[in-house]
Amino acid sequence: MNSEVWKHLPAVQKGQVYAYGSFGDKGDEFVMEDPYSLELQLDTIKNLLLNAKK
């Protein structure tokens, strides 16, 4: 994300890129594809997109 290539991508320059995933106490919810992880992924993505509209 610190490379010049990344910084010059149109979506990055327009602020249209959303970082997601975490390595907190739950681990990274985007590694697994079980029902619980899929629910965490959906909640995370929904919150990122809704907060971006504010």
All heavy atoms as atom14 arrays in JSON, in Angstrom:
{
  "sequence": "MNSEVWKHLPAVQKGQVYAYGSFGDKGDEFVMEDPYSLELQLDTIKNLLLNAKK",
  "atom14_mask": [
    [1, 1, 1, 1, 1, 1, 1, 1, 0, 0, 0, 0, 0, 0],
    [1, 1, 1, 1, 1, 1, 1, 1, 0, 0, 0, 0, 0, 0],
    [1, 1, 1, 1, 1, 1, 0, 0, 0, 0, 0, 0, 0, 0],
    [1, 1, 1, 1, 1, 1, 1, 1, 1, 0, 0, 0, 0, 0],
    [1, 1, 1, 1, 1, 1, 1, 0, 0, 0, 0, 0, 0, 0],
    [1, 1, 1, 1, 1, 1, 1, 1, 1, 1, 1, 1, 1, 1],
    [1, 1, 1, 1, 1, 1, 1, 1, 1, 0, 0, 0, 0, 0],
    [1, 1, 1, 1, 1, 1, 1, 1, 1, 1, 0, 0, 0, 0],
    [1, 1, 1, 1, 1, 1, 1, 1, 0, 0, 0, 0, 0, 0],
    [1, 1, 1, 1, 1, 1, 1, 0, 0, 0, 0, 0, 0, 0],
    [1, 1, 1, 1, 1, 0, 0, 0, 0, 0, 0, 0, 0, 0],
    [1, 1, 1, 1, 1, 1, 1, 0, 0, 0, 0, 0, 0, 0],
    [1, 1, 1, 1, 1, 1, 1, 1, 1, 0, 0, 0, 0, 0],
    [1, 1, 1, 1, 1, 1, 1, 1, 1, 0, 0, 0, 0, 0],
    [1, 1, 1, 1, 0, 0, 0, 0, 0, 0, 0, 0, 0, 0],
    [1, 1, 1, 1, 1, 1, 1, 1, 1, 0, 0, 0, 0, 0],
    [1, 1, 1, 1, 1, 1, 1, 0, 0, 0, 0, 0, 0, 0],
    [1, 1, 1, 1, 1, 1, 1, 1, 1, 1, 1, 1, 0, 0],
    [1, 1, 1, 1, 1, 0, 0, 0, 0, 0, 0, 0, 0, 0],
    [1, 1, 1, 1, 1, 1, 1, 1, 1, 1, 1, 1, 0, 0],
    [1, 1, 1, 1, 0, 0, 0, 0, 0, 0, 0, 0, 0, 0],
    [1, 1, 1, 1, 1, 1, 0, 0, 0, 0, 0, 0, 0, 0],
    [1, 1, 1, 1, 1, 1, 1, 1, 1, 1, 1, 0, 0, 0],
    [1, 1, 1, 1, 0, 0, 0, 0, 0, 0, 0, 0, 0, 0],
    [1, 1, 1, 1, 1, 1, 1, 1, 0, 0, 0, 0, 0, 0],
    [1, 1, 1, 1, 1, 1, 1, 1, 1, 0, 0, 0, 0, 0],
    [1, 1, 1, 1, 0, 0, 0, 0, 0, 0, 0, 0, 0, 0],
    [1, 1, 1, 1, 1, 1, 1, 1, 0, 0, 0, 0, 0, 0],
    [1, 1, 1, 1, 1, 1, 1, 1, 1, 0, 0, 0, 0, 0],
    [1, 1, 1, 1, 1, 1, 1, 1, 1, 1, 1, 0, 0, 0],
    [1, 1, 1, 1, 1, 1, 1, 0, 0, 0, 0, 0, 0, 0],
    [1, 1, 1, 1, 1, 1, 1, 1, 0, 0, 0, 0, 0, 0],
    [1, 1, 1, 1, 1, 1, 1, 1, 1, 0, 0, 0, 0, 0],
    [1, 1, 1, 1, 1, 1, 1, 1, 0, 0, 0, 0, 0, 0],
    [1, 1, 1, 1, 1, 1, 1, 0, 0, 0, 0, 0, 0, 0],
    [1, 1, 1, 1, 1, 1, 1, 1, 1, 1, 1, 1, 0, 0],
    [1, 1, 1, 1, 1, 1, 0, 0, 0, 0, 0, 0, 0, 0],
    [1, 1, 1, 1, 1, 1, 1, 1, 0, 0, 0, 0, 0, 0],
    [1, 1, 1, 1, 1, 1, 1, 1, 1, 0, 0, 0, 0, 0],
    [1, 1, 1, 1, 1, 1, 1, 1, 0, 0, 0, 0, 0, 0],
    [1, 1, 1, 1, 1, 1, 1, 1, 1, 0, 0, 0, 0, 0],
    [1, 1, 1, 1, 1, 1, 1, 1, 0, 0, 0, 0, 0, 0],
    [1, 1, 1, 1, 1, 1, 1, 1, 0, 0, 0, 0, 0, 0],
    [1, 1, 1, 1, 1, 1, 1, 0, 0, 0, 0, 0, 0, 0],
    [1, 1, 1, 1, 1, 1, 1, 1, 0, 0, 0, 0, 0, 0],
    [1, 1, 1, 1, 1, 1, 1, 1, 1, 0, 0, 0, 0, 0],
    [1, 1, 1, 1, 1, 1, 1, 1, 0, 0, 0, 0, 0, 0],
    [1, 1, 1, 1, 1, 1, 1, 1, 0, 0, 0, 0, 0, 0],
    [1, 1, 1, 1, 1, 1, 1, 1, 0, 0, 0, 0, 0, 0],
    [1, 1, 1, 1, 1, 1, 1, 1, 0, 0, 0, 0, 0, 0],
    [1, 1, 1, 1, 1, 1, 1, 1, 0, 0, 0, 0, 0, 0],
    [1, 1, 1, 1, 1, 0, 0, 0, 0, 0, 0, 0, 0, 0],
    [1, 1, 1, 1, 1, 1, 1, 1, 1, 0, 0, 0, 0, 0],
    [1, 1, 1, 1, 1, 1, 1, 1, 1, 0, 0, 0, 0, 0]
  ],
  "atom14_positions": [
    [[0.81, -1.19, 0.0], [0.0, 0.0, 0.0], [0.86, 1.26, 0.0], [0.32, 2.34, -0.23], [-0.93, 0.0, 1.21], [-2.03, -1.04, 1.09], [-3.14, -1.21, 2.5], [-3.72, 0.42, 2.74], [0.0, 0.0, 0.0], [0.0, 0.0, 0.0], [0.0, 0.0, 0.0], [0.0, 0.0, 0.0], [0.0, 0.0, 0.0], [0.0, 0.0, 0.0]],
    [[2.12, 1.12, 0.24], [3.01, 2.29, 0.22], [3.75, 2.44, -1.1], [4.53, 3.38, -1.26], [4.02, 2.2, 1.36], [3.33, 2.33, 2.71], [2.42, 3.12, 2.87], [3.75, 1.53, 3.67], [0.0, 0.0, 0.0], [0.0, 0.0, 0.0], [0.0, 0.0, 0.0], [0.0, 0.0, 0.0], [0.0, 0.0, 0.0], [0.0, 0.0, 0.0]],
    [[3.49, 1.54, -2.05], [4.2, 1.59, -3.32], [3.66, 2.72, -4.2], [2.52, 3.15, -4.07], [4.09, 0.27, -4.07], [2.8, 0.12, -4.6], [0.0, 0.0, 0.0], [0.0, 0.0, 0.0], [0.0, 0.0, 0.0], [0.0, 0.0, 0.0], [0.0, 0.0, 0.0], [0.0, 0.0, 0.0], [0.0, 0.0, 0.0], [0.0, 0.0, 0.0]],
    [[4.47, 3.19, -5.09], [4.06, 4.23, -6.03], [2.94, 3.74, -6.96], [2.06, 4.5, -7.32], [5.26, 4.73, -6.85], [6.26, 5.52, -6.01], [5.62, 6.74, -5.34], [4.91, 7.51, -6.03], [5.83, 6.91, -4.13], [0.0, 0.0, 0.0], [0.0, 0.0, 0.0], [0.0, 0.0, 0.0], [0.0, 0.0, 0.0], [0.0, 0.0, 0.0]],
    [[3.0, 2.47, -7.33], [1.95, 1.91, -8.19], [0.6, 2.02, -7.48], [-0.39, 2.48, -8.06], [2.27, 0.44, -8.56], [1.09, -0.21, -9.27], [3.52, 0.35, -9.41], [0.0, 0.0, 0.0], [0.0, 0.0, 0.0], [0.0, 0.0, 0.0], [0.0, 0.0, 0.0], [0.0, 0.0, 0.0], [0.0, 0.0, 0.0], [0.0, 0.0, 0.0]],
    [[0.56, 1.6, -6.23], [-0.68, 1.65, -5.46], [-1.2, 3.09, -5.34], [-2.37, 3.37, -5.56], [-0.45, 1.07, -4.06], [-1.66, 1.15, -3.18], [-1.92, 2.1, -2.23], [-2.78, 0.27, -3.16], [-3.12, 1.87, -1.62], [-3.67, 0.74, -2.17], [-3.11, -0.88, -3.87], [-4.88, 0.11, -1.88], [-4.32, -1.5, -3.56], [-5.18, -1.01, -2.59]],
    [[-0.31, 4.0, -5.0], [-0.7, 5.39, -4.78], [-1.23, 6.07, -6.04], [-1.97, 7.04, -5.95], [0.48, 6.18, -4.24], [0.87, 5.76, -2.85], [2.12, 6.5, -2.39], [2.6, 6.0, -1.05], [3.83, 6.66, -0.63], [0.0, 0.0, 0.0], [0.0, 0.0, 0.0], [0.0, 0.0, 0.0], [0.0, 0.0, 0.0], [0.0, 0.0, 0.0]],
    [[-0.88, 5.54, -7.21], [-1.32, 6.15, -8.46], [-2.53, 5.47, -9.08], [-2.98, 5.86, -10.16], [-0.16, 6.2, -9.47], [0.86, 7.24, -9.09], [1.96, 6.94, -8.33], [0.91, 8.56, -9.35], [2.66, 8.05, -8.14], [2.04, 9.05, -8.75], [0.0, 0.0, 0.0], [0.0, 0.0, 0.0], [0.0, 0.0, 0.0], [0.0, 0.0, 0.0]],
    [[-3.08, 4.47, -8.43], [-4.31, 3.83, -8.93], [-5.47, 4.82, -8.79], [-5.62, 5.47, -7.76], [-4.61, 2.56, -8.15], [-3.64, 1.4, -8.34], [-3.97, 0.28, -7.36], [-3.69, 0.89, -9.76], [0.0, 0.0, 0.0], [0.0, 0.0, 0.0], [0.0, 0.0, 0.0], [0.0, 0.0, 0.0], [0.0, 0.0, 0.0], [0.0, 0.0, 0.0]],
    [[-6.29, 4.94, -9.83], [-7.4, 5.9, -9.77], [-8.31, 5.71, -8.55], [-8.71, 6.69, -7.92], [-8.15, 5.65, -11.08], [-7.1, 5.14, -12.01], [-6.19, 4.31, -11.15], [0.0, 0.0, 0.0], [0.0, 0.0, 0.0], [0.0, 0.0, 0.0], [0.0, 0.0, 0.0], [0.0, 0.0, 0.0], [0.0, 0.0, 0.0], [0.0, 0.0, 0.0]],
    [[-8.65, 4.49, -8.21], [-9.54, 4.25, -7.07], [-8.9, 4.72, -5.77], [-9.59, 5.27, -4.9], [-9.9, 2.77, -6.97], [0.0, 0.0, 0.0], [0.0, 0.0, 0.0], [0.0, 0.0, 0.0], [0.0, 0.0, 0.0], [0.0, 0.0, 0.0], [0.0, 0.0, 0.0], [0.0, 0.0, 0.0], [0.0, 0.0, 0.0], [0.0, 0.0, 0.0]],
    [[-7.61, 4.53, -5.62], [-6.9, 4.98, -4.43], [-6.91, 6.5, -4.37], [-7.21, 7.11, -3.34], [-5.45, 4.44, -4.4], [-4.67, 5.03, -3.24], [-5.46, 2.92, -4.32], [0.0, 0.0, 0.0], [0.0, 0.0, 0.0], [0.0, 0.0, 0.0], [0.0, 0.0, 0.0], [0.0, 0.0, 0.0], [0.0, 0.0, 0.0], [0.0, 0.0, 0.0]],
    [[-6.64, 7.15, -5.47], [-6.6, 8.61, -5.51], [-7.97, 9.23, -5.26], [-8.06, 10.32, -4.69], [-6.05, 9.09, -6.86], [-4.59, 8.74, -7.03], [-4.03, 9.17, -8.38], [-4.76, 9.44, -9.32], [-2.71, 9.24, -8.46], [0.0, 0.0, 0.0], [0.0, 0.0, 0.0], [0.0, 0.0, 0.0], [0.0, 0.0, 0.0], [0.0, 0.0, 0.0]],
    [[-9.04, 8.54, -5.61], [-10.39, 9.05, -5.4], [-10.95, 8.66, -4.03], [-12.09, 9.0, -3.71], [-11.33, 8.51, -6.49], [-11.03, 9.05, -7.86], [-11.97, 8.41, -8.87], [-11.64, 8.84, -10.28], [-12.5, 8.15, -11.26], [0.0, 0.0, 0.0], [0.0, 0.0, 0.0], [0.0, 0.0, 0.0], [0.0, 0.0, 0.0], [0.0, 0.0, 0.0]],
    [[-10.18, 7.92, -3.24], [-10.66, 7.49, -1.92], [-11.72, 6.42, -2.0], [-12.58, 6.32, -1.14], [0.0, 0.0, 0.0], [0.0, 0.0, 0.0], [0.0, 0.0, 0.0], [0.0, 0.0, 0.0], [0.0, 0.0, 0.0], [0.0, 0.0, 0.0], [0.0, 0.0, 0.0], [0.0, 0.0, 0.0], [0.0, 0.0, 0.0], [0.0, 0.0, 0.0]],
    [[-11.66, 5.57, -3.02], [-12.66, 4.54, -3.22], [-12.16, 3.15, -2.85], [-12.67, 2.15, -3.34], [-13.12, 4.55, -4.68], [-13.78, 5.83, -5.09], [-14.06, 5.91, -6.58], [-13.33, 5.34, -7.39], [-15.11, 6.62, -6.95], [0.0, 0.0, 0.0], [0.0, 0.0, 0.0], [0.0, 0.0, 0.0], [0.0, 0.0, 0.0], [0.0, 0.0, 0.0]],
    [[-11.17, 3.08, -1.97], [-10.62, 1.81, -1.52], [-10.9, 1.68, -0.03], [-10.7, 2.63, 0.73], [-9.1, 1.75, -1.79], [-8.52, 0.46, -1.23], [-8.81, 1.88, -3.27], [0.0, 0.0, 0.0], [0.0, 0.0, 0.0], [0.0, 0.0, 0.0], [0.0, 0.0, 0.0], [0.0, 0.0, 0.0], [0.0, 0.0, 0.0], [0.0, 0.0, 0.0]],
    [[-11.4, 0.54, 0.4], [-11.76, 0.31, 1.79], [-10.92, -0.82, 2.34], [-10.94, -1.93, 1.82], [-13.24, -0.03, 1.91], [-14.12, 0.99, 1.25], [-14.6, 0.8, -0.04], [-14.43, 2.18, 1.9], [-15.38, 1.75, -0.66], [-15.21, 3.14, 1.29], [-15.69, 2.92, 0.01], [-16.46, 3.86, -0.61], [0.0, 0.0, 0.0], [0.0, 0.0, 0.0]],
    [[-10.19, -0.55, 3.41], [-9.39, -1.59, 4.07], [-10.3, -2.4, 4.98], [-11.17, -1.84, 5.65], [-8.27, -0.95, 4.86], [0.0, 0.0, 0.0], [0.0, 0.0, 0.0], [0.0, 0.0, 0.0], [0.0, 0.0, 0.0], [0.0, 0.0, 0.0], [0.0, 0.0, 0.0], [0.0, 0.0, 0.0], [0.0, 0.0, 0.0], [0.0, 0.0, 0.0]],
    [[-10.13, -3.69, 4.99], [-10.92, -4.52, 5.88], [-10.09, -5.69, 6.35], [-9.03, -5.98, 5.83], [-12.21, -5.0, 5.2], [-11.99, -5.89, 4.01], [-11.88, -7.26, 4.17], [-11.9, -5.36, 2.72], [-11.68, -8.08, 3.07], [-11.7, -6.17, 1.63], [-11.61, -7.53, 1.81], [-11.4, -8.33, 0.73], [0.0, 0.0, 0.0], [0.0, 0.0, 0.0]],
    [[-10.62, -6.4, 7.35], [-9.91, -7.53, 7.95], [-9.2, -7.07, 9.2], [-8.88, -5.9, 9.36], [0.0, 0.0, 0.0], [0.0, 0.0, 0.0], [0.0, 0.0, 0.0], [0.0, 0.0, 0.0], [0.0, 0.0, 0.0], [0.0, 0.0, 0.0], [0.0, 0.0, 0.0], [0.0, 0.0, 0.0], [0.0, 0.0, 0.0], [0.0, 0.0, 0.0]],
    [[-9.02, -7.98, 10.1], [-8.33, -7.64, 11.34], [-7.59, -8.86, 11.86], [-7.92, -9.98, 11.55], [-9.33, -7.16, 12.39], [-10.16, -8.22, 12.79], [0.0, 0.0, 0.0], [0.0, 0.0, 0.0], [0.0, 0.0, 0.0], [0.0, 0.0, 0.0], [0.0, 0.0, 0.0], [0.0, 0.0, 0.0], [0.0, 0.0, 0.0], [0.0, 0.0, 0.0]],
    [[-6.6, -8.59, 12.65], [-5.85, -9.68, 13.27], [-5.93, -9.52, 14.79], [-5.0, -9.77, 15.51], [-4.38, -9.65, 12.81], [-4.24, -10.03, 11.37], [-4.2, -9.06, 10.38], [-4.18, -11.35, 11.0], [-4.1, -9.4, 9.05], [-4.07, -11.71, 9.66], [-4.03, -10.73, 8.69], [0.0, 0.0, 0.0], [0.0, 0.0, 0.0], [0.0, 0.0, 0.0]],
    [[-7.09, -9.09, 15.27], [-7.31, -8.9, 16.7], [-7.49, -10.23, 17.4], [-7.07, -11.29, 16.92], [0.0, 0.0, 0.0], [0.0, 0.0, 0.0], [0.0, 0.0, 0.0], [0.0, 0.0, 0.0], [0.0, 0.0, 0.0], [0.0, 0.0, 0.0], [0.0, 0.0, 0.0], [0.0, 0.0, 0.0], [0.0, 0.0, 0.0], [0.0, 0.0, 0.0]],
    [[-8.17, -10.18, 18.54], [-8.36, -11.38, 19.35], [-9.22, -12.43, 18.65], [-9.16, -13.6, 18.99], [-8.95, -11.02, 20.7], [-10.29, -10.29, 20.6], [-10.61, -9.8, 19.51], [-10.98, -10.21, 21.62], [0.0, 0.0, 0.0], [0.0, 0.0, 0.0], [0.0, 0.0, 0.0], [0.0, 0.0, 0.0], [0.0, 0.0, 0.0], [0.0, 0.0, 0.0]],
    [[-10.02, -12.05, 17.65], [-10.84, -13.01, 16.9], [-10.06, -13.63, 15.75], [-10.54, -14.54, 15.1], [-12.07, -12.31, 16.32], [-13.03, -11.78, 17.33], [-14.2, -11.16, 16.58], [-15.0, -10.27, 17.48], [-16.04, -9.56, 16.74], [0.0, 0.0, 0.0], [0.0, 0.0, 0.0], [0.0, 0.0, 0.0], [0.0, 0.0, 0.0], [0.0, 0.0, 0.0]],
    [[-8.9, -13.11, 15.44], [-8.18, -13.56, 14.25], [-8.69, -12.79, 13.04], [-9.49, -11.86, 13.16], [0.0, 0.0, 0.0], [0.0, 0.0, 0.0], [0.0, 0.0, 0.0], [0.0, 0.0, 0.0], [0.0, 0.0, 0.0], [0.0, 0.0, 0.0], [0.0, 0.0, 0.0], [0.0, 0.0, 0.0], [0.0, 0.0, 0.0], [0.0, 0.0, 0.0]],
    [[-8.26, -13.16, 11.89], [-8.7, -12.47, 10.67], [-9.93, -13.18, 10.13], [-9.86, -14.3, 9.63], [-7.58, -12.47, 9.64], [-7.93, -11.65, 8.41], [-9.08, -11.15, 8.32], [-7.07, -11.49, 7.54], [0.0, 0.0, 0.0], [0.0, 0.0, 0.0], [0.0, 0.0, 0.0], [0.0, 0.0, 0.0], [0.0, 0.0, 0.0], [0.0, 0.0, 0.0]],
    [[-11.07, -12.51, 10.18], [-12.32, -13.13, 9.75], [-12.38, -13.38, 8.25], [-13.27, -14.05, 7.77], [-13.53, -12.31, 10.2], [-13.66, -10.96, 9.54], [-13.05, -9.82, 10.32], [-12.09, -10.04, 11.07], [-13.51, -8.7, 10.18], [0.0, 0.0, 0.0], [0.0, 0.0, 0.0], [0.0, 0.0, 0.0], [0.0, 0.0, 0.0], [0.0, 0.0, 0.0]],
    [[-11.44, -12.85, 7.48], [-11.46, -13.02, 6.04], [-10.62, -14.21, 5.56], [-10.47, -14.41, 4.38], [-11.04, -11.72, 5.35], [-12.05, -10.65, 5.56], [-11.96, -9.78, 6.63], [-13.14, -10.55, 4.71], [-12.93, -8.81, 6.84], [-14.12, -9.58, 4.92], [-14.0, -8.72, 5.99], [0.0, 0.0, 0.0], [0.0, 0.0, 0.0], [0.0, 0.0, 0.0]],
    [[-10.14, -15.0, 6.49], [-9.35, -16.17, 6.13], [-10.26, -17.39, 5.96], [-10.04, -18.22, 5.1], [-8.28, -16.46, 7.2], [-7.56, -17.77, 6.93], [-7.28, -15.32, 7.26], [0.0, 0.0, 0.0], [0.0, 0.0, 0.0], [0.0, 0.0, 0.0], [0.0, 0.0, 0.0], [0.0, 0.0, 0.0], [0.0, 0.0, 0.0], [0.0, 0.0, 0.0]],
    [[-11.3, -17.45, 6.74], [-12.15, -18.63, 6.76], [-13.42, -18.43, 5.95], [-13.82, -17.31, 5.69], [-12.52, -18.96, 8.21], [-11.3, -19.12, 9.11], [-10.17, -20.36, 8.53], [-10.72, -21.73, 9.46], [0.0, 0.0, 0.0], [0.0, 0.0, 0.0], [0.0, 0.0, 0.0], [0.0, 0.0, 0.0], [0.0, 0.0, 0.0], [0.0, 0.0, 0.0]],
    [[-14.07, -19.53, 5.61], [-15.32, -19.48, 4.86], [-16.45, -20.25, 5.56], [-17.37, -20.71, 4.92], [-15.11, -20.02, 3.45], [-14.17, -19.15, 2.64], [-13.96, -19.68, 1.23], [-14.56, -20.71, 0.88], [-13.19, -19.06, 0.49], [0.0, 0.0, 0.0], [0.0, 0.0, 0.0], [0.0, 0.0, 0.0], [0.0, 0.0, 0.0], [0.0, 0.0, 0.0]],
    [[-16.35, -20.36, 6.87], [-17.41, -21.02, 7.62], [-18.54, -20.02, 7.87], [-18.37, -18.82, 7.7], [-16.86, -21.57, 8.94], [-16.27, -20.47, 9.77], [-15.07, -20.14, 9.58], [-17.0, -19.91, 10.61], [0.0, 0.0, 0.0], [0.0, 0.0, 0.0], [0.0, 0.0, 0.0], [0.0, 0.0, 0.0], [0.0, 0.0, 0.0], [0.0, 0.0, 0.0]],
    [[-19.73, -20.48, 8.26], [-20.87, -19.57, 8.45], [-20.59, -18.42, 9.42], [-20.99, -17.29, 9.17], [-21.98, -20.48, 8.97], [-21.63, -21.82, 8.43], [-20.12, -21.88, 8.43], [0.0, 0.0, 0.0], [0.0, 0.0, 0.0], [0.0, 0.0, 0.0], [0.0, 0.0, 0.0], [0.0, 0.0, 0.0], [0.0, 0.0, 0.0], [0.0, 0.0, 0.0]],
    [[-19.93, -18.69, 10.52], [-19.64, -17.63, 11.49], [-18.73, -16.57, 10.87], [-18.99, -15.37, 10.99], [-18.99, -18.22, 12.74], [-18.57, -17.18, 13.74], [-19.54, -16.48, 14.48], [-17.24, -16.86, 13.94], [-19.18, -15.51, 15.39], [-16.87, -15.88, 14.85], [-17.84, -15.21, 15.58], [-17.47, -14.26, 16.47], [0.0, 0.0, 0.0], [0.0, 0.0, 0.0]],
    [[-17.68, -17.0, 10.19], [-16.76, -16.06, 9.56], [-17.45, -15.26, 8.46], [-17.2, -14.06, 8.3], [-15.55, -16.79, 8.98], [-14.81, -17.39, 10.02], [0.0, 0.0, 0.0], [0.0, 0.0, 0.0], [0.0, 0.0, 0.0], [0.0, 0.0, 0.0], [0.0, 0.0, 0.0], [0.0, 0.0, 0.0], [0.0, 0.0, 0.0], [0.0, 0.0, 0.0]],
    [[-18.32, -15.9, 7.69], [-19.04, -15.2, 6.64], [-19.94, -14.1, 7.22], [-20.06, -13.02, 6.65], [-19.86, -16.18, 5.8], [-19.03, -17.14, 4.94], [-19.94, -18.18, 4.28], [-18.24, -16.39, 3.9], [0.0, 0.0, 0.0], [0.0, 0.0, 0.0], [0.0, 0.0, 0.0], [0.0, 0.0, 0.0], [0.0, 0.0, 0.0], [0.0, 0.0, 0.0]],
    [[-20.55, -14.36, 8.38], [-21.36, -13.34, 9.04], [-20.49, -12.17, 9.49], [-20.86, -11.01, 9.33], [-22.11, -13.93, 10.24], [-23.29, -14.78, 9.87], [-24.41, -13.98, 9.22], [-24.66, -12.84, 9.62], [-25.03, -14.52, 8.29], [0.0, 0.0, 0.0], [0.0, 0.0, 0.0], [0.0, 0.0, 0.0], [0.0, 0.0, 0.0], [0.0, 0.0, 0.0]],
    [[-19.32, -12.46, 10.05], [-18.4, -11.39, 10.45], [-17.96, -10.58, 9.24], [-17.87, -9.35, 9.3], [-17.17, -11.98, 11.15], [-17.35, -12.53, 12.54], [-16.05, -13.16, 13.04], [-17.82, -11.46, 13.5], [0.0, 0.0, 0.0], [0.0, 0.0, 0.0], [0.0, 0.0, 0.0], [0.0, 0.0, 0.0], [0.0, 0.0, 0.0], [0.0, 0.0, 0.0]],
    [[-17.67, -11.27, 8.15], [-17.25, -10.58, 6.93], [-18.34, -9.65, 6.42], [-18.09, -8.49, 6.08], [-16.89, -11.59, 5.85], [-15.67, -12.41, 6.17], [-15.51, -13.6, 5.23], [-16.01, -13.58, 4.11], [-14.82, -14.62, 5.67], [0.0, 0.0, 0.0], [0.0, 0.0, 0.0], [0.0, 0.0, 0.0], [0.0, 0.0, 0.0], [0.0, 0.0, 0.0]],
    [[-19.56, -10.15, 6.39], [-20.68, -9.35, 5.91], [-20.88, -8.11, 6.79], [-21.06, -7.0, 6.29], [-21.96, -10.19, 5.88], [-23.22, -9.47, 5.4], [-23.04, -8.96, 3.98], [-24.4, -10.41, 5.47], [0.0, 0.0, 0.0], [0.0, 0.0, 0.0], [0.0, 0.0, 0.0], [0.0, 0.0, 0.0], [0.0, 0.0, 0.0], [0.0, 0.0, 0.0]],
    [[-20.83, -8.29, 8.11], [-20.98, -7.16, 9.02], [-19.87, -6.14, 8.82], [-20.12, -4.93, 8.8], [-20.97, -7.63, 10.48], [-22.25, -8.36, 10.87], [-23.27, -8.21, 10.15], [-22.21, -9.07, 11.88], [0.0, 0.0, 0.0], [0.0, 0.0, 0.0], [0.0, 0.0, 0.0], [0.0, 0.0, 0.0], [0.0, 0.0, 0.0], [0.0, 0.0, 0.0]],
    [[-18.65, -6.6, 8.67], [-17.51, -5.7, 8.49], [-17.64, -4.9, 7.2], [-17.47, -3.68, 7.19], [-16.18, -6.49, 8.49], [-16.06, -7.17, 9.75], [-15.0, -5.59, 8.28], [0.0, 0.0, 0.0], [0.0, 0.0, 0.0], [0.0, 0.0, 0.0], [0.0, 0.0, 0.0], [0.0, 0.0, 0.0], [0.0, 0.0, 0.0], [0.0, 0.0, 0.0]],
    [[-17.96, -5.57, 6.1], [-18.1, -4.89, 4.81], [-19.26, -3.91, 4.85], [-19.14, -2.77, 4.39], [-18.25, -5.92, 3.68], [-16.94, -6.68, 3.51], [-18.66, -5.24, 2.38], [-17.04, -7.89, 2.62], [0.0, 0.0, 0.0], [0.0, 0.0, 0.0], [0.0, 0.0, 0.0], [0.0, 0.0, 0.0], [0.0, 0.0, 0.0], [0.0, 0.0, 0.0]],
    [[-20.39, -4.32, 5.42], [-21.55, -3.43, 5.53], [-21.18, -2.17, 6.32], [-21.48, -1.05, 5.89], [-22.7, -4.15, 6.21], [-23.93, -3.28, 6.45], [-24.94, -3.97, 7.34], [-24.36, -3.97, 8.74], [-25.2, -4.5, 9.77], [0.0, 0.0, 0.0], [0.0, 0.0, 0.0], [0.0, 0.0, 0.0], [0.0, 0.0, 0.0], [0.0, 0.0, 0.0]],
    [[-20.52, -2.33, 7.44], [-20.14, -1.18, 8.26], [-19.15, -0.27, 7.55], [-19.25, 0.96, 7.64], [-19.59, -1.64, 9.6], [-20.65, -2.27, 10.47], [-21.83, -1.96, 10.35], [-20.24, -3.17, 11.34], [0.0, 0.0, 0.0], [0.0, 0.0, 0.0], [0.0, 0.0, 0.0], [0.0, 0.0, 0.0], [0.0, 0.0, 0.0], [0.0, 0.0, 0.0]],
    [[-18.2, -0.84, 6.83], [-17.25, -0.03, 6.08], [-17.96, 0.83, 5.04], [-17.7, 2.02, 4.91], [-16.22, -0.91, 5.37], [-15.06, -1.43, 6.18], [-14.32, -2.5, 5.4], [-14.13, -0.28, 6.53], [0.0, 0.0, 0.0], [0.0, 0.0, 0.0], [0.0, 0.0, 0.0], [0.0, 0.0, 0.0], [0.0, 0.0, 0.0], [0.0, 0.0, 0.0]],
    [[-18.87, 0.21, 4.3], [-19.56, 0.95, 3.24], [-20.52, 1.99, 3.8], [-20.61, 3.1, 3.28], [-20.3, -0.03, 2.32], [-19.39, -0.96, 1.51], [-20.23, -1.98, 0.75], [-18.5, -0.17, 0.57], [0.0, 0.0, 0.0], [0.0, 0.0, 0.0], [0.0, 0.0, 0.0], [0.0, 0.0, 0.0], [0.0, 0.0, 0.0], [0.0, 0.0, 0.0]],
    [[-21.23, 1.66, 4.85], [-22.17, 2.62, 5.44], [-21.44, 3.79, 6.09], [-21.87, 4.94, 5.97], [-23.08, 1.93, 6.46], [-24.1, 0.97, 5.86], [-24.87, 0.28, 6.97], [-25.05, 1.69, 4.93], [0.0, 0.0, 0.0], [0.0, 0.0, 0.0], [0.0, 0.0, 0.0], [0.0, 0.0, 0.0], [0.0, 0.0, 0.0], [0.0, 0.0, 0.0]],
    [[-20.32, 3.52, 6.74], [-19.54, 4.61, 7.36], [-18.87, 5.48, 6.33], [-18.64, 6.66, 6.57], [-18.51, 4.04, 8.33], [-19.16, 3.48, 9.58], [-20.23, 3.92, 9.98], [-18.52, 2.51, 10.19], [0.0, 0.0, 0.0], [0.0, 0.0, 0.0], [0.0, 0.0, 0.0], [0.0, 0.0, 0.0], [0.0, 0.0, 0.0], [0.0, 0.0, 0.0]],
    [[-18.57, 4.94, 5.17], [-17.93, 5.72, 4.11], [-18.87, 6.75, 3.52], [-18.45, 7.77, 3.0], [-17.4, 4.79, 3.01], [0.0, 0.0, 0.0], [0.0, 0.0, 0.0], [0.0, 0.0, 0.0], [0.0, 0.0, 0.0], [0.0, 0.0, 0.0], [0.0, 0.0, 0.0], [0.0, 0.0, 0.0], [0.0, 0.0, 0.0], [0.0, 0.0, 0.0]],
    [[-20.17, 6.51, 3.61], [-21.16, 7.44, 3.06], [-21.33, 8.68, 3.92], [-21.89, 9.65, 3.48], [-22.52, 6.75, 2.91], [-22.55, 5.73, 1.8], [-23.97, 5.19, 1.65], [-24.08, 4.31, 0.42], [-25.45, 3.88, 0.2], [0.0, 0.0, 0.0], [0.0, 0.0, 0.0], [0.0, 0.0, 0.0], [0.0, 0.0, 0.0], [0.0, 0.0, 0.0]],
    [[-20.89, 8.62, 5.18], [-21.09, 9.75, 6.11], [-20.17, 10.9, 5.8], [-19.18, 10.85, 5.24], [-20.87, 9.29, 7.54], [-21.93, 8.31, 7.98], [-21.69, 7.89, 9.39], [-22.76, 6.88, 9.83], [-22.56, 6.41, 11.15], [0.0, 0.0, 0.0], [0.0, 0.0, 0.0], [0.0, 0.0, 0.0], [0.0, 0.0, 0.0], [0.0, 0.0, 0.0]]
  ]
}
